[in-house]
């Protein structure tokens, strides 16, 4: 999922840890590294569900030492290892080495025990103040809603039941089922969270949504050579303010915010909040199959899949890919190659109709996006849509 700033979220659930004698800890270490390597080049967030960590499934000190040495060989760094078992291993592996720590923006520890809090207070003077500010303790699952898109998280049922028990103990009874108010109808000027068709109907038939036109136009002029464009996050409050202005039909002057990453985040947020992904749910399985296509035929296959898109989606996608191709052409300055841009935009363009994309799906989704960017001219040269 994503947090409220559009950063990717990695979750770790202790209750999913099998007994130590049944777990191949070498493979666990490799899996942690592999998972983190998918995201550490961009800003990201980690949610750590502590419930379920018991004496039976705690990793041994020997394994933690191995993890330390493994990362120390590859990423040389002075480090303090926190002595709190799996919490320690997460901090050690994921965040104490420069490659992983740099772009970590938040670590949420859900259902922390007093033991973890005490240990943190003991070692806090020895941890950098900047890193310490990234850690937030959350006593209940509902607290997560303030920080990220809660409904996108894959939370184990054991954790949900534990949370309900905690709330029941706090109030003396189990909490009643929360009543969700009916959704409000969108404003006529709404741009976020509504369909492309809705925006078109409310904007005199224009195919490309105003928010896309304005962010892309601004970034073309002032952002093409900005290093790390689309990788960096922006002020959460500023993003909310800009979204509100767009939804109210008011003008937005990005110069007023003095942050080139705000229009970049707004563009990603717009795509991510579409009710249906720009590449449509129907294309999801076809896109997943791109890795099984022979390398020399992949561009042709991409073209075939894109030709099947509805006209409106095709036009908007073509507009976006034209811009991202321009960004990739300036990669000597902005460090954003087609591959880097694909890692950022892949899951903003396509996701499954149910649940979230699995880790194994990232490779074909990102590859497909990379091909669209790299071979933009070839893929989009044979279809013209009226009004484009």
LINQUIDA-V544533 format. One record per backbone hydrogen bond with DSSP energy under -0.5 kcal/mol. NH is the residue of the N-H (numbers start at 0). CO is the residue of the C=O. If there is no record, write none. Layout:
# LINQUIDA-V544533
NH:CO ; NH:CO
This chain:
# LINQUIDA-V544533
2:6 ; 3:146 ; 5:2 ; 7:42 ; 8:0 ; 9:44 ; 11:46 ; 13:11 ; 13:48 ; 14:50 ; 15:12 ; 16:13 ; 19:55 ; 21:18 ; 22:18 ; 22:19 ; 24:22 ; 27:23 ; 28:24 ; 29:25 ; 30:26 ; 31:27 ; 32:28 ; 33:29 ; 34:30 ; 35:31 ; 36:32 ; 37:33 ; 37:34 ; 38:35 ; 39:35 ; 41:38 ; 42:230 ; 43:102 ; 44:7 ; 45:105 ; 46:9 ; 47:107 ; 48:11 ; 48:46 ; 49:47 ; 49:109 ; 52:49 ; 53:51 ; 56:53 ; 57:53 ; 63:59 ; 64:60 ; 65:61 ; 66:62 ; 67:63 ; 68:64 ; 69:65 ; 70:66 ; 71:67 ; 72:68 ; 73:69 ; 74:70 ; 75:73 ; 80:78 ; 81:79 ; 83:81 ; 86:83 ; 87:83 ; 88:84 ; 89:85 ; 90:86 ; 91:87 ; 92:88 ; 93:89 ; 94:89 ; 94:90 ; 95:90 ; 95:91 ; 99:96 ; 100:96 ; 101:97 ; 103:100 ; 104:43 ; 105:43 ; 106:133 ; 107:45 ; 108:106 ; 108:135 ; 109:47 ; 109:107 ; 110:137 ; 111:108 ; 116:112 ; 117:113 ; 118:114 ; 119:115 ; 120:116 ; 121:117 ; 122:118 ; 123:119 ; 125:122 ; 126:122 ; 126:123 ; 131:127 ; 132:128 ; 133:130 ; 134:131 ; 135:106 ; 137:108 ; 142:139 ; 143:140 ; 144:141 ; 145:142 ; 146:143 ; 147:143 ; 148:1 ; 149:147 ; 151:148 ; 152:149 ; 154:152 ; 155:153 ; 159:155 ; 160:156 ; 161:157 ; 162:158 ; 163:159 ; 164:160 ; 165:161 ; 166:162 ; 167:163 ; 168:164 ; 169:165 ; 170:166 ; 171:167 ; 172:167 ; 179:177 ; 180:178 ; 189:186 ; 198:194 ; 199:195 ; 200:196 ; 201:197 ; 202:198 ; 202:199 ; 204:199 ; 205:202 ; 208:206 ; 211:208 ; 212:208 ; 213:209 ; 214:210 ; 215:211 ; 216:212 ; 217:213 ; 218:214 ; 219:215 ; 220:216 ; 221:217 ; 222:218 ; 223:218 ; 225:222 ; 226:224 ; 227:333 ; 228:225 ; 230:227 ; 231:227 ; 238:234 ; 239:235 ; 240:236 ; 241:237 ; 242:238 ; 243:239 ; 244:240 ; 245:241 ; 246:242 ; 247:243 ; 248:245 ; 249:244 ; 253:251 ; 255:252 ; 256:253 ; 257:253 ; 257:254 ; 258:253 ; 261:258 ; 262:258 ; 263:259 ; 264:260 ; 265:261 ; 266:262 ; 267:263 ; 268:264 ; 269:265 ; 270:266 ; 271:267 ; 272:268 ; 273:270 ; 278:348 ; 279:276 ; 282:279 ; 283:280 ; 286:282 ; 287:283 ; 288:284 ; 289:286 ; 290:287 ; 291:288 ; 292:289 ; 296:293 ; 297:293 ; 297:294 ; 300:296 ; 301:297 ; 302:298 ; 303:299 ; 304:300 ; 305:301 ; 306:302 ; 307:303 ; 307:304 ; 308:305 ; 313:309 ; 314:310 ; 315:311 ; 316:312 ; 317:313 ; 318:314 ; 319:315 ; 320:316 ; 321:317 ; 322:318 ; 323:319 ; 324:320 ; 325:321 ; 326:322 ; 327:323 ; 328:324 ; 329:325 ; 329:326 ; 330:327 ; 332:329 ; 333:329 ; 334:330 ; 336:334 ; 340:336 ; 341:337 ; 342:338 ; 343:339 ; 344:340 ; 345:341 ; 347:344 ; 348:344 ; 348:345 ; 349:345 ; 360:357 ; 361:357 ; 361:358 ; 363:359 ; 364:360 ; 365:361 ; 366:362 ; 367:363 ; 368:364 ; 369:365 ; 370:366 ; 371:367 ; 372:368 ; 373:369 ; 374:370 ; 375:372 ; 378:374 ; 379:375 ; 380:377 ; 387:384
